[in-house]
Amino acid sequence: MLTDLEIAQSARPRPLTEIGGRLGLTEDDLEPYGRHAAKVELAAVGARRPRGRYVVVTAVTPTPLGEGKTATAVGLTQGLGRLGLEASVALRQPSLGPVFGIKGGAAGAGHSQVIPMETMNLHLTGDFHAVTAAHNLLAAMVDNHLHHDNALGLVPHSITWGRVLDMNDRALRHIVVGLGGRLDGVPRETRFDITAASEVMTLLGLATSLDDLRARLGRIVVGFDGDGRPVTAEALKAAGAMAVLLADAVRPNLVQTLEGQAALVHTGPFGNIATGNSSIVADHVGLGRSDVVVTEAGFGADLGYERFVNVKCRTSGFRPDAAVVVTTVRALKVHSGAHRVVAGRPLPAELLAERPDEVAAGLANLDHHLDIVASTGVPAVVAINAFPGDHPSEHAVIASRAAERGVRCAVSTAVADGGAGAVDLAEAVWEASAEASELRFHYPVDAGVEAKLGALARDVYGAGSVALAPEASRQVARLEELGYGALPVLVAKTHLSTTARPQDRGAPTGWELPIREVRLAAGAGYVYALAGDMQTMPGLGSTPAATRMDLGPDGRVTGLF
């Protein structure tokens, strides 16, 4: 059996001029980065034809292994191509941290992936490095300002702007800078986050133009002065230079699927503390030039999809025509409470046994995510991402529940069979996307922060109440006093449960959502509340994926998966 990398390396990519040409992109619209990736000029953003249909792929609450959401999105795009439609897929760029950690690559799998796999997963066109540089430039200017008399009165312990690195490195989570002599800066505690957790990454994904990007950078708040007033990147005179570093990164990247559909890969914000969605400009290019654009939202519908609707769609003005909820037999068995899956370890043998009753016991989680989609007024389709060890009786349990709910359902074997294995899913999605729908948000944006938190807790997570820690209550009051109360709100919580506790399975209701801290992402344009202990800098496992990677005698990458 071929590995994902072997499948990708055996493919013969089509010329990008051909891929782009089908979207009406000329050679002048594309700036090649090597032979098989290109930047799309911002001049190409805009409608060349009536707006294509917009399909978002989300999922049930995943196991630590993931349930194949990206593979399903790519496979669906290839399946739509088999129906004779001009389909494109818009995806987040993978982060180097997970690539070298436990997860490995994030370009799909098997015969349902984006190529070249090495380019896609390692550096692509350098956008992550540009985000890292822009973020760290601002951090350097913050510390430089403290060193040179601190004319803005920035209070050191109020500084929220750390540094970033696109790597998993737990040793950098809590650090002290400025040690040494007087010329080495002002000693203070700070931190490193992974680049995907940078506010710069999120605002890059939400920016609609260069001017919008520049304005968002200026609004970044790095800390507060002695009177409690925000100190911004604009006040530090850093935003202009940050924009210079991001001038190329704001343009979306064009690569291709194994079957030659356009893949617009751009930005990669974290899915549990940020928006977890690819860029607006990439969607804009695709929607103006394709029959249908398939995009993916991070993790389950309680995270990526909720933010896709309440943050990304509010900003872009685009409305999805259908939502695909990916599920797997193994995920529902885990949500039955009968099994535990650990990343980096083989699946337990009993999980692979034919047990449709366990699938049925886990259906509450699928129901929960379908309810979230239904609450937004978007037609849903259930995609069963099939694994070789699945049993037809287990798929039948899922299909039966979908039928009870009046929701279309299809089995996808795209990983094994490419677009041919996703034709049924493509037909179901195309039909669903033709239905009349009207997007509904979960809260009015001008409601107070606590009211918006209550709406998310009740209508998205299934909680019965919200408990703000005293410090979180003070932070909310201060943010509203400063005029940030009308921003959208998201909750940074675990992706492994619909609750704030990663060990909870199924879809518990009536629980209390604990909020320990509320933070501001003024440049990105939202307030986010921390529920539980969220890590923004992952660590490496005992046997990282990096230990299996190397270069072969011919210079080819080996061990990437």
N, C-alpha and C positions, 0 to 999 in steps of 0.2 A: 504494500500500500504506500503510495507516494505521500510525502509530507506536504504541508502547505507551501513551504519554500520550494520544494522540488517541482510542484505544480506551477508555481509562479515563474520559476526560472526556465521551465520548458515552454512557456507561452511565447508567442511572437507578437509583441505589441504593435498596434497599427500606428502609422505616423500621426502625431498630434494635430497636424494640419487637417488630416481627414476627420479625426474626432471633433475638433473644433469647427471644421467646415460644415458638419451636419447641424451645428447649432447656429450657423451663420456667422461664425467668428473668422475673420480674415487673418492672414499672416501678420498684419499690422496690429491686430488685437492681442497677439500672443508674443510673449518674450520667453524663449526657450531657456530652461535650466537643465543642461544635458540634453539627451535625445528623447526622453520620455516623460518630462514634466515641464510645465510652462506657467508663467504668471499671466493672468488675464487683465488687460488694461481696464481701468475704471471707466473709460469711455464706452466700453461694451455693456456697462450696467444700464439697463433700460429695456423697454419692450421693442422687440422686432416683430412680434406677432401677438395675437390675443393671449392673455395670461394662461399658462398651463395649469393643470390641476396640481394641487399641493397635498402631498401625503406624508404624514409623520409616523415614524415607527417608534413605538415604546414597548414596554414589557411588563410582565409580572415582577414581583420582588425577586431579584436574582439570587442564586447561590453564589458563593465566593468565586466560582468558576465562570460566571456569566452564562447567559442562555442563548447566545448567538444572535444578538440584536443587529450588529453590523453585518454579519453574514446574511441575515434575512433581508436587510435593507438592500444589500448589493444583489442578492438573488432575486428579489422582487423587481429591481430595476432591469435585470437581465430577462426576467419573465415577461415584463411589459414590452421589452424589445422583441420578444418572440411573438407578441400579438401585433407587431407591425407599428408600434408606437415609438415616437422619439422620446426616450426616457433618459433622465440624468439623475445622478445621486449626489447629494450634498452631505458630507461627513466631516466630523472633527478630525484634526490631525492627531495622530498618536503622540504620547509623551514618552521621552526616552526612559523615564523612571520605571514605569511598568514594563516596557520592552525588555529592560535588563533585569527586572525583578522577577515576580512570579507569573504575572499575566502573559507576558510575551507580546507579540504584535497585535495590532488592532486594525487590520485591513480586511477583515472578513476571514473566511476559512475555506479550505478545499477548492472546489470549483466555483465558489462564490466569493471572490475577493477582488481587491483593487491592486493593480500592478503599476510599476515594478514594486514588489514587496519590500525590497531593501530600501529603495528610495522613499517609499511611503512611510516606513517605520523608523528610519534613522534620522535623516535631516530634512528631507523634502527640499524646499527652497530656502530654508533658514529662518522661517518666521519665528520659531520658538527662541532662537538665539537673539533675534531682534527684540522680542518681548523681554527676554532676560536682560539684555543690555539697557533697554529703556527704563525698566523697573529699577535696576541697580544704579543707573545714573541718578535717578531721583533720590535713592537712598544715600548715595555719596554726597549729593548736594545738601541733604538734610544734615548730615554729620559735619559737613564743611561749614554750614551756616551756624551750627552750634559752636564750632571752633573759632569762627571769626565774629565774635561779639554778639551773635544772636539778636540782630536788630528787630526781628519780628516777635521776640519774646516767646519763642516756642518752648514749652515746658517739656524737658526731656522725658519724664515718666508718662507723658500723654502721647508720645509718638507711637503710632500704630503701623507705620510703614517699615517693614523689615526688608530683607533681601531675598532673592529667589535663585534657584538652580534647577535645571531640568534633569534631576537625578534623584533617586531614592537615597537619602542619607540622614539617618536618625540622629547622628552626632551633631547635626547643625540645627536641631529644633530649638535649642535654648543656648544662646551664646552671649559673650561679653565682647564689645568692641571698644576701641580707644585706649587699650592698655599700653603702657610704655611711658614715655616722657610727655612733657607739655606739648610737643610738636606732633604727637601721635593721635590727637583728637580728644574728645570728651568721653571718659569711660561711662558706659551704660549697657544695660541688658537689651538684647534684641533677639531676632530669630531669622532663620531661613525657612521659606516655604518652597514647595515645588513650583516650577514656572506655570503649570496649569492652574495653580491657585492664585496667581497674580491678578489683581484688579485690572492691570493693563491688558491681560489676555481677554478678560470678559468684555471690557469696553471696546477692544478691537473687534470682537465678534458682533457687538451691538451697533458699532458706528455705521452710519449710512453713507458717509462721504468723507473726503479728507478734511473738510471744514468741520464736520461733526466730530471726527476723531480729535482734531486739535482742541475743540471746545471741551470735550470730555476729559482730555488729559489735564487741561487747566483746572478743572473742577475737583480733581483728586484731593482729598483731605489727608494730610500726613500726620496731623496732631493738632493740639490746641494751645493757645497762648494763655497767659496768666488770668485773663478775664473770661476764659472759656470759649473764645471765638476760634473758628476753624482756621488753620493755616494750610493753604493750598499749594499745589505745584505751580500755579500761576504766580502766587505771591513770592515763591522761591525763584522765579524766573527759570524754571526747569522745563516747562511744558513744551516750549518751542523746540528745544534740542531733542526731547523725547519724540516729538512728531517727526523730526528729521530721521531718527533711527527707525521709525515705523513706516516711512513713506512707501517702501516696497512691500512691507508685510501687510498693508491694508488691501492689497490686490489679491483676489482668490487664486488658488492653484488648480490647474487642470491636469488630471491624469486619466486613467481609464479602467474600466472593469475588464475581466478576462474575456468578455464577449464584445468589447468595443464600445460600450456606452460611456458617455462623458461622466467623469467623477470630479466634482468640485470640492476639494478638500481644503478647509480653511478654519483656522483657530481651534483651540482645544480647551475651553474652560472646564474646570472640575465640575462633576455632576452633583456632588452633595453639598459643597459650600458656595458654588457659583451657579451659572445658568445651565451648564451642561449641554449646550447646543452649538452647532457650527454657525458660521457668520451669516448675517443678513445680506451682505453684498453677494455672497455665493448664491444664495437663494434667488436674489434679484436677477442675476445673470441667467440662471436656469429657468426661472418662471417666464422670462421674456423670450425664451428661445427653445423651449421643449413642450411636448404634449403633456408631460407630467414630470414633476420633481419629487423624488423620494428623499426625505431627510430623516435623521435619527436623533432622538432625544435621550440623554443619558439616564442610565439605570431604569427604575420602574416609573409608572405613571405618576406616582406620588412625588417624584423629584423632577426628572428632566421634562416630562410632558407638562406638568403643572407650570414650570417656568417657561417652557415653550409658549404656552398660552398667555400667562399673566405678565410676562416680561418681554419675551421676544416678539410675540404677535402685537402687543401693545405698541412696541417701538416701530416695527416694520410696517404695520397696517395690513399685513397679509393674513388670510384666513385659511386654515386647513380644510380640505374637502373630505378627508378620511383619516382615521388613525388606526394603525395596525398594532395590536397587542400581542407580542410574542410570548409564547409559553412553551414549556417543555415538560415532558413526563417527569423527569428527575426533579425539577423545581417544585412541582405540585406534590410529589412524594415527600420532599423535604418539608413542605408546608403542612403536611399531615401531622408532623411532629414525630414521625417514626424513624427518621434518619438524620444524620449530620454529615455535611460535606466539608472537607478541609482543603483549602487551596494547596497544591503541590503534592497531594496524596492521592492514590488511586481511589476510585469510587468503591464503596463497600459492595460486596457481592450481592447482599440482600436487596440493595437498591435497584439492581438490574433485573431482579426476578419479576415475573408477570404478576402484578398485584393491582388490578384496577380499582380495588376498594381503597387503596392508599391514595390513588390519584383523586378519587371522589372525595376523600377526606380533606384534600388540599385545595378543593375548588373555591373555597371562600376567598383565597387570595386572588384568584383570577376574577371572581365576581367583584372584588373590591376595586381592582384596576379598571374593569369595564364600567363600574359605577362612576369613577373619576372622569373617564372619557365622556360618558353619557351626560354628566353634569355640565359639560362645556358645549353640548349640542352638536358634537361632531360624530358622524357615523363611524362605528367601529367594525373591525374585522379581526378575528382571532387567527393567528398564524401558529400552527403547531410545528416548531422546529424539530424535525425528526432525527433521532440518533439511531445508529444501526441496531442497538440493543433494545429498542422500543418494541412493544407488542401492539397489534391492531386493536385489541380489546381496551388498551389504555388510551389510545387515540380516540376510540369511540366514546369513552366517558366524557372527554373534553368536547367533542363535537356535539354530543347530546346536550350538554349544558349550554353551549352557544345557541343551539336550536331553540331551547326553552326560552332563552332571552331574546330571540329574534335577531341574533347577530350572525353574520356570515362567518364561516370557518373553513380553513383549508390546511392541509398538511403540506409542508414544504420540505423537499429533499434537495434543496439547492446546493448544500455543501457537497453532496455526493454527485449530483447530476447537473449542476449549473442552472441556467435559465429554464431548461426543460423541466426541472424539478420544482419550479415555482410558477408554472403556467396557471395552475388552478388558483393559486393565491393571487396572481396578477389579475385574473378574470374577476375574482371576488372583490378585489380592491377597486378595479376600474368601475364595476357596477356600483359599489358603495359611494365612490367619489362623485357619481352623477346625481346622487340624492340631494334634495334641497336641505340646506342646513344654515344655521345662524350661530356664529361663535358667541359663547357666553363666558365672561370672566368670573372668577370666584369671588371678587370683591370690587367695589368701586374704588378707584385709585385715590380719591380724596377722602376716604374714610381714615380714621386714626390708626396708628400703628397697632395698638392692641386689638382694635376691631378686625383688622386684616389678619392678624395672627389667629384670632378666634375663628375666622372663616376658614383659613387653611386647616386648622386643627380639626374643626368639625366636619367640613365638606370634603377634605382631601385625605386626611389621615385617619378619620374615624374616632378621634379623641372626644372626651366629654367635656374637658375644660383645659385651660391654660394656666400654668403657675409661673409667674415671673419672679425671679429672685429679686431681693431689694435693689441690688445694684442694677439689674436689668430695667427695673421700673424707673430708676433715676436716669438711666441712659435714654429710655424712650421719651421721658419728659424733656430732657435736654435737646434731643434731636428735633422734637416737634417745636420747641421754642426757637430753634435755629432755622426753622422753615423746611426741614427735611421730612416732615410727617406725611406729605402727599406723594412720596415715592412708593413704588411697588415694594412688597415685602416678600422675602423668601426665608425658609427655615433650613439651617444647616444641620442635617441629621444623618443618621446611619442609612445606608442604602440597602442593608440586609434585612430590614423589617419595615412594615408600614408604621410601626411605632418608633419611639426614640431609643428603644432597647434592641440591640442587634440579635439577641437571643430569642426574641418573640417570633413566633411562627403564625402562619395563617393570616388573619385580619382581625385582631382584637378591637373591641369597641369600648367606649366609655372610660378610657384611661386618661390620665392627666399628662399633658405635654409640658415638660419642664424647660423653661428658658433661663439659662444662667447668665447670658450676656447678649447685648444687642449692639451691632456694629454698623458703620456707615460705609457704603461704597458709592460715594457721590459722583465719581467719574463714570462708573458703570451705570449709575442711576437707580440704585435700590438700597434698601436697608435689609440687613440679614441678622437673624436671631440664631444663636447657638443653642441647640438642644442636645445635651450630652457632651461627651469629650471627643471633639472632632480633630483628627490629625490632618494638618495641612502640609506636612512633610513625611511621606511614607518612609519605611525602612526596608532594607533588603532581607529576604528570608535566609534560612540556613544554607540553601543551595540555589543561589540566584540563577536566572536564565543566562546571565552573562558568562557563567562558568562553562556553558556548552557552545559558545559562539567562537568562531575563528575565521581565518581566511584560508581557503584551499590553495593548492599549488598554482591554480590558474587565476588566483586573485578573487575568486568568487566567495561570497559570504556563506558560511555554513552555520548550522545550529540555531538560526533565527526561526521562531515559530509563532 
